[in-house]
C-alpha cells in the first residue's frame, strides 16, 4: 500500500506484543468462570485435564491454519481479508458485518458481564448491579483504546503481564496448600436421552471460550513487523503457553476444592482461596479477576476492531469507521462497537450471549478455515513468503467439521437463541444486496 494513502498503517508492533495481545484476549473471565461449568459435565480430574488439552489442541490447529493465512495476506482484518480473497465481496461483507456486531460486540459483552458479576460479589451489592458495572468496564477500556495503538498496546501488555503473574501465584498457593485426592466419577450426560459425548462437547464450549482470542493478533498483521516470522511464533507460542497455564490452574483448583463441589460453582477460584487464606483470599481473587477482565476487554477490542476498519476501508460499511486518529486508533469504530456491547450487557445474560457468540463463530470461522483449502487448490506452487501449515488441508477439514458439530450442539441446547442469531446472520446476507444497490 502506498504510504501516502491516509489508510496506511505503520508497523509499530513486534512479535512479543502480538503474543501478549493473544494471551491478553484469552486470559479473561473464562478461566475464572469456567472450571465450575466444566465440572458440571466431567466428574473426573483426568477427564477434565484431557478436555483442556483437547481444547488447546483444537485451538493450536486453528492457530496453525491462521498462521498460514495471515502470512499469505498480512493486512488489517485477519479472517475478513482471507474470506475476501477466497470468496469475494459478498462473503467478506457478510463476515465483516456479522463479526462486528456479534463477535466483537458479543465478545466484549461476555467479558464485561463476568466483570460485573465479580464486582457485585466484591462490593456485596445486588446482582442487578452487574449490568451497570459491565457497562462501565466497556466505557473505560474503550476510552483507553481510543488514545492510540501504542497506548492501548502498552496498557494491554502491562495488564497481561500482571494477569499471568497473578494466575501463576494462585496456582502456586493452591498446589502448596491443597491436599484433595485427584479422583472422581467420570462424564455425566446432559440428559439420559443423549450420549456421553454431548457432555464432552458441552464442556468444551466454556473451555474454548477460555482459549478464545488466541489468534486475534492476526487482525493486526498490517501493524506487525516481520509478519512471516512474528505471527507464527506469536500464535503458536501463545497457544502452548495457555495450555500449560490452564491445565496447571485447573489441577491446582482440584487440589483444594473437591470435584463434587466444583460443579456449577460460578467462581471456583474464589472458593479455593477462601479455603486456603480465608475471606481475604477470596477478596484478593475477586480483585484479580476484575483486573483480568478489564485487560481482556481492552485486548479484545484492540485487535478485533481491525475487521471493522478493513471492512470500511473497502467501502463495505460506513466510511467513517475507517478513519484513524493521528495515534492510529479507529475512534469511530471503537465507539460504535462499544455502544453495541453496552446495549447487549443491559439486555442479555452470560449464558445467552455465549450461545449466540459460538453459534455465529462456528459459521464464520468455518468459512475462514475453508479458505485455506481454496488457496491450496488454486495455486501451482506454494508462495515463498507464507508460513506452511503442516497437514494444512486435513486440519482445515477437521476444524470445519468440528465447528459444524459445535453449532448443532448449541442449536439443540438453545434453539430460540440460535433462531434469532440465524435470522440476524440472514439479514446480514440480504443487506449486502441493499448496500451494493445504494452504496457501490
C-alpha positions in Angstrom: 0.0 0.0 0.0 1.2 3.5 -0.9 2.5 5.3 2.2 0.7 8.5 1.1 -2.6 6.6 1.5 -4.5 8.0 4.5 -5.5 4.5 5.4 -1.9 3.3 5.5 -1.0 1.7 8.9 2.5 1.8 10.4 4.2 -1.4 11.6 4.5 -0.5 15.2 4.2 -3.9 16.9 6.7 -6.7 17.5 6.3 -10.4 18.0 6.2 -10.2 21.8 3.3 -7.7 21.7 1.5 -9.9 19.2 1.9 -12.9 21.6 0.8 -10.8 24.6 -2.2 -9.5 22.8 -3.3 -13.1 22.1 -2.8 -14.1 25.7 -4.4 -10.8 26.9 -7.6 -11.6 24.9 -7.7 -15.2 26.0 -7.0 -14.8 29.7 -10.2 -13.2 30.8 -13.4 -14.1 32.5 -13.3 -17.7 31.1 -10.5 -19.1 33.2 -12.2 -17.8 36.4 -15.7 -18.7 35.5 -15.5 -22.0 33.5 -13.9 -24.5 35.9 -17.3 -25.0 37.6 -19.2 -25.2 34.3 -16.7 -27.9 33.1 -17.0 -29.9 36.3 -20.8 -30.0 35.9 -20.3 -32.4 33.0 -16.9 -34.0 33.6 -16.5 -35.6 37.1 -13.0 -37.0 37.0 -9.8 -34.9 37.1 -8.1 -36.8 34.3 -11.1 -36.2 32.0 -11.1 -32.5 32.9 -7.4 -32.2 32.2 -8.0 -34.2 28.9 -10.7 -31.8 27.9 -8.5 -28.7 28.5 -5.7 -30.4 26.4 -8.2 -31.3 23.7 -9.5 -27.7 23.6 -5.9 -26.4 23.5 -5.0 -28.8 20.6 -8.0 -27.6 18.6 -7.0 -24.0 19.2 -3.4 -24.9 18.2 -4.8 -26.3 14.9 -6.8 -23.1 14.4 -3.6 -21.1 15.1 -1.5 -23.1 12.6 -4.1 -22.6 9.9 -4.4 -18.9 10.7 -0.6 -18.5 10.7 -0.5 -19.7 7.1 -3.4 -17.5 6.0 -2.1 -14.3 7.7 1.4 -14.7 6.2 -0.3 -15.0 2.8 -2.3 -11.9 3.4 -0.6 -9.7 6.1 -3.3 -7.0 6.1 -5.6 -5.5 8.7 -8.7 -7.5 9.3 -7.4 -11.1 9.5 -10.2 -13.5 8.6 -12.1 -10.8 6.8 -9.2 -10.5 4.3 -8.9 -14.3 3.9 -12.6 -14.5 3.0 -12.5 -11.6 0.7 -9.6 -13.1 -1.3 -11.1 -16.6 -1.3 -14.8 -16.0 -1.8 -15.3 -12.4 -2.9 -17.0 -9.3 -1.6 -20.4 -10.9 -0.7 -18.9 -13.3 1.9 -16.4 -10.6 3.1 -19.4 -8.3 3.6 -21.3 -10.9 5.4 -18.4 -11.9 7.7 -17.4 -8.3 8.4 -20.8 -7.1 9.5 -21.6 -10.2 11.4 -18.2 -10.2 13.1 -18.5 -6.5 14.1 -22.0 -6.9 15.6 -22.0 -10.5 17.1 -18.3 -11.4 17.7 -16.7 -8.1 18.7 -19.7 -6.7 20.5 -20.7 -10.0 21.9 -17.1 -11.0 23.0 -16.6 -7.7 24.8 -20.1 -8.0 26.4 -19.3 -11.6 27.6 -16.2 -10.5 29.5 -17.9 -7.4 30.8 -20.8 -9.4 32.2 -18.3 -11.5 34.1 -16.6 -8.4 35.4 -19.9 -7.1 36.6 -20.7 -10.3 38.4 -17.3 -10.3 40.1 -17.8 -6.6 41.1 -21.2 -7.4 42.7 -19.5 -10.2 44.8 -16.7 -7.9 45.8 -18.8 -4.9 46.8 -21.7 -7.2 48.1 -24.4 -5.4 46.1 -27.5 -7.0 44.4 -26.8 -9.0 41.2 -28.9 -6.4 39.3 -26.0 -4.0 39.6 -23.8 -6.3 37.4 -25.0 -4.8 34.2 -24.0 -1.3 35.3 -20.6 -2.4 36.3 -20.2 -4.2 33.0 -21.2 -1.1 31.0 -18.7 0.9 33.0 -15.9 -1.5 32.2 -16.7 -1.3 28.4 -16.7 2.5 28.5 -13.4 2.6 30.4 -11.5 0.1 28.2 -12.9 1.6 25.0 -11.7 5.1 26.2 -8.2 3.8 26.7 -8.0 2.3 23.3 -9.2 5.5 21.6 -6.0 7.1 22.9 -4.0 5.3 20.2 -2.4 2.0 19.3 0.8 2.4 21.3 -1.2 3.5 24.4 -3.7 0.7 24.1 -1.0 -2.0 23.4 1.2 -0.8 26.3 -1.8 -0.9 28.6 -2.7 -4.4 27.4 0.9 -5.6 27.8 1.1 -4.4 31.4 -2.3 -5.9 32.3 -1.5 -9.2 30.6 1.8 -9.5 32.4 0.0 -8.8 35.7 -2.6 -11.3 34.8 -0.1 -14.1 34.1 1.8 -13.4 37.4 -1.5 -13.4 39.4 -2.7 -16.7 37.9 0.7 -18.3 38.5 0.7 -17.1 42.1 -2.8 -18.6 42.6 -1.5 -21.9 41.1 1.5 -21.9 43.4 -0.7 -21.2 46.5 -3.2 -23.9 45.7 -0.5 -26.5 45.0 1.3 -25.7 48.2 -1.9 -25.8 50.4 -4.0 -28.3 48.6 -4.5 -31.9 49.8 -7.6 -33.1 47.9 -7.2 -36.5 46.1 -7.4 -36.2 42.3 -10.2 -38.7 41.8 -13.8 -38.6 40.6 -16.6 -40.4 38.7 -16.3 -39.6 35.0 -18.6 -37.9 32.5 -22.3 -37.0 33.2 -24.6 -36.8 30.1 -26.6 -33.6 29.7 -29.7 -35.8 29.9 -30.4 -39.5 29.8 -31.7 -39.4 26.2 -28.4 -38.1 24.8 -25.0 -39.9 24.6 -22.0 -39.1 26.8 -20.1 -37.3 24.1 -22.6 -34.5 24.1 -21.5 -33.8 27.7 -17.9 -33.6 26.5 -18.9 -31.2 23.8 -20.9 -29.1 26.3 -17.8 -29.0 28.5 -15.7 -28.0 25.5 -17.8 -24.9 24.9 -16.7 -23.0 28.0 -13.1 -24.3 27.6 -13.0 -22.9 24.1 -14.3 -19.6 25.4 -11.3 -19.6 27.8 -8.9 -20.1 24.9 -10.9 -17.7 22.6 -8.8 -14.8 21.2 -5.5 -16.7 20.9 -5.4 -16.0 17.2 -6.8 -12.4 17.4 -3.4 -10.9 16.7 -3.7 -11.9 13.0 -6.1 -9.0 12.7 -3.2 -6.6 13.5 -0.9 -8.1 10.9 -0.6 -4.9 8.9 0.8 -3.3 12.1 3.2 -6.0 13.0 6.9 -6.0 12.0 8.4 -9.1 10.1 5.0 -10.8 9.8 6.5 -14.0 8.2 8.4 -14.8 11.4 6.5 -12.9 14.1 2.9 -14.2 13.5 3.5 -18.0 13.6 5.8 -17.6 16.6 3.2 -15.4 18.4 0.2 -17.6 17.7 1.9 -21.0 18.4 3.8 -19.7 21.5 0.6 -18.1 22.9 -1.4 -21.4 22.5 1.2 -23.6 24.1 1.7 -21.2 27.0 -2.1 -21.1 27.6 -2.4 -24.9 27.5 0.3 -25.2 30.2 -1.2 -22.4 32.3 -4.8 -23.6 32.1 -4.0 -27.2 32.9 -1.9 -26.2 35.9 -4.7 -23.8 37.0 -7.4 -26.4 37.0 -5.2 -29.1 38.6 -4.4 -26.6 41.3 -8.1 -25.8 42.0 -8.9 -29.5 42.2 -6.2 -29.9 44.8 -8.2 -27.5 47.1 -11.9 -27.9 46.1 -13.4 -31.4 45.8 -14.8 -32.2 42.3 -18.3 -32.7 43.7 -18.3 -29.1 45.0 -16.8 -27.6 41.8 -19.8 -28.4 39.6 -22.0 -25.4 39.0 -19.9 -23.1 41.2 -19.6 -19.8 39.2 -16.4 -18.8 41.0 -14.3 -21.8 41.9 -11.0 -19.8 42.3 -12.7 -17.7 45.0 -13.9 -20.8 46.8 -10.4 -22.2 46.6 -8.7 -19.1 48.0 -11.4 -18.8 50.7 -10.4 -22.3 51.9 -6.7 -21.5 51.8 -6.5 -17.9 53.0 -10.0 -17.1 54.3 -12.2 -14.2 53.3 -9.2 -12.1 52.4 -8.1 -14.7 49.9 -11.5 -14.6 48.2 -11.4 -10.8 48.1 -8.0 -10.8 46.5 -9.0 -13.2 43.8 -12.1 -11.1 43.0 -9.9 -8.1 42.5 -7.5 -10.1 40.3 -10.5 -11.4 38.3 -11.8 -7.9 37.7 -8.4 -6.7 36.5 -8.1 -9.7 34.3 -11.5 -8.9 32.7 -10.6 -5.3 32.2 -7.4 -6.3 30.4 -9.3 -8.9 28.3 -12.0 -6.4 27.2 -9.3 -3.9 26.1 -7.2 -6.6 24.2 -10.3 -8.0 22.6 -11.5 -4.7 21.1 -7.9 -3.5 20.3 -7.3 -6.4 17.9 -10.8 -7.3 16.6 -11.8 -3.7 15.7 -9.4 -4.0 12.7 -12.0 -6.2 11.0 -14.4 -3.3 11.1 -11.7 -0.9 9.9 -10.8 -3.1 7.0 -14.5 -3.5 6.0 -14.9 0.2 6.0 -11.7 0.8 4.1 -13.0 -1.5 1.3 -16.3 0.5 1.2 -18.4 -2.3 2.6 -19.6 -0.4 5.6 -19.8 3.3 6.6 -16.6 5.1 5.5 -16.2 7.0 8.8 -15.5 3.7 10.5 -12.2 3.5 8.6 -10.9 6.8 9.9 -7.7 6.5 12.1 -6.6 9.2 14.6 -3.0 10.5 14.4 -2.2 8.0 17.2 -3.6 5.1 14.9 -6.8 4.4 16.6 -10.2 3.9 14.8 -12.0 6.1 17.3 -15.4 6.0 15.5 -15.3 2.2 15.1 -14.4 1.8 18.8 -17.4 4.0 19.8 -19.9 2.1 17.6 -18.8 -1.3 18.8 -18.6 -0.1 22.4 -22.2 1.2 22.2 -23.4 -2.1 20.9 -21.6 -4.0 23.7 -23.2 -1.8 26.3 -26.7 -2.4 24.8 -26.0 -6.2 24.8 -24.9 -6.4 28.5 -28.0 -4.4 29.5 -30.3 -6.9 27.7 -28.9 -10.4 28.0 -27.1 -12.7 30.5 -23.8 -14.6 30.2 -25.1 -18.0 29.0 -27.4 -16.3 26.4 -24.6 -14.3 24.9 -22.2 -17.3 25.0 -24.5 -19.4 22.9 -25.1 -16.6 20.4 -21.4 -15.9 20.2 -20.3 -19.5 19.5 -23.1 -20.3 17.0 -22.1 -17.3 14.9 -18.4 -18.2 15.4 -18.9 -21.7 14.1 -20.4 -20.4 10.8 -18.0 -17.5 10.3 -14.7 -19.3 11.2 -15.8 -22.5 9.4 -15.8 -20.3 6.2 -12.4 -18.9 7.2 -10.7 -22.4 7.6 -12.3 -23.4 4.3 -10.4 -20.5 2.6 -7.1 -22.4 3.1 -8.4 -25.3 1.1 -9.3 -22.9 -1.7 -5.9 -21.2 -1.8 -4.1 -24.5 -1.8 -6.2 -25.8 -4.7 -5.8 -22.6 -6.7 -2.0 -22.4 -6.8 0.6 -24.3 -8.7 3.3 -23.6 -6.2 3.3 -22.6 -2.5 4.2 -18.9 -2.0 7.6 -18.5 -0.6 6.5 -15.6 1.6 4.0 -17.7 3.5 4.3 -20.0 6.5 3.2 -23.5 5.5 0.8 -25.1 7.9 1.6 -28.9 8.3 -1.2 -31.1 7.0 -3.0 -27.8 6.2 -5.9 -29.2 4.3 -6.5 -32.0 6.8 -6.5 -29.5 9.7 -8.9 -27.2 7.8 -11.3 -30.1 7.1 -11.2 -31.2 10.8 -11.9 -27.7 12.0 -14.8 -27.2 9.6 -16.4 -30.5 10.8 -15.8 -29.6 14.4 -17.4 -26.1 14.0 -20.5 -27.8 12.5 -20.7 -30.2 15.4 -20.4 -27.3 17.8 -23.2 -25.4 16.0 -25.5 -28.4 16.0 -24.9 -29.0 19.8 -25.6 -25.3 20.5 -28.8 -25.4 18.4 -30.0 -28.4 20.3 -29.5 -26.8 23.7 -30.6 -23.2 22.8 -32.9 -23.4 19.8 -34.5 -20.0 20.4 -31.3 -18.0 20.6 -29.9 -19.9 17.6 -33.0 -19.0 15.6 -32.6 -15.3 16.5 -28.8 -15.5 15.6 -29.6 -17.3 12.3 -32.1 -14.6 11.5 -29.6 -11.9 12.2 -27.0 -13.6 10.0 -29.5 -14.0 7.2 -30.3 -10.3 7.5 -26.6 -9.5 7.1 -26.6 -11.5 3.8 -29.6 -9.7 2.4 -28.2 -6.4 3.5 -25.3 -6.9 1.0 -27.6 -6.5 -1.9 -29.2 -3.4 -0.5 -25.8 -2.0 0.3 -24.5 -2.7 -3.2 -27.5 -1.1 -4.8 -27.3 2.1 -2.9 -23.6 2.4 -1.9 -21.5 0.8 -4.7 
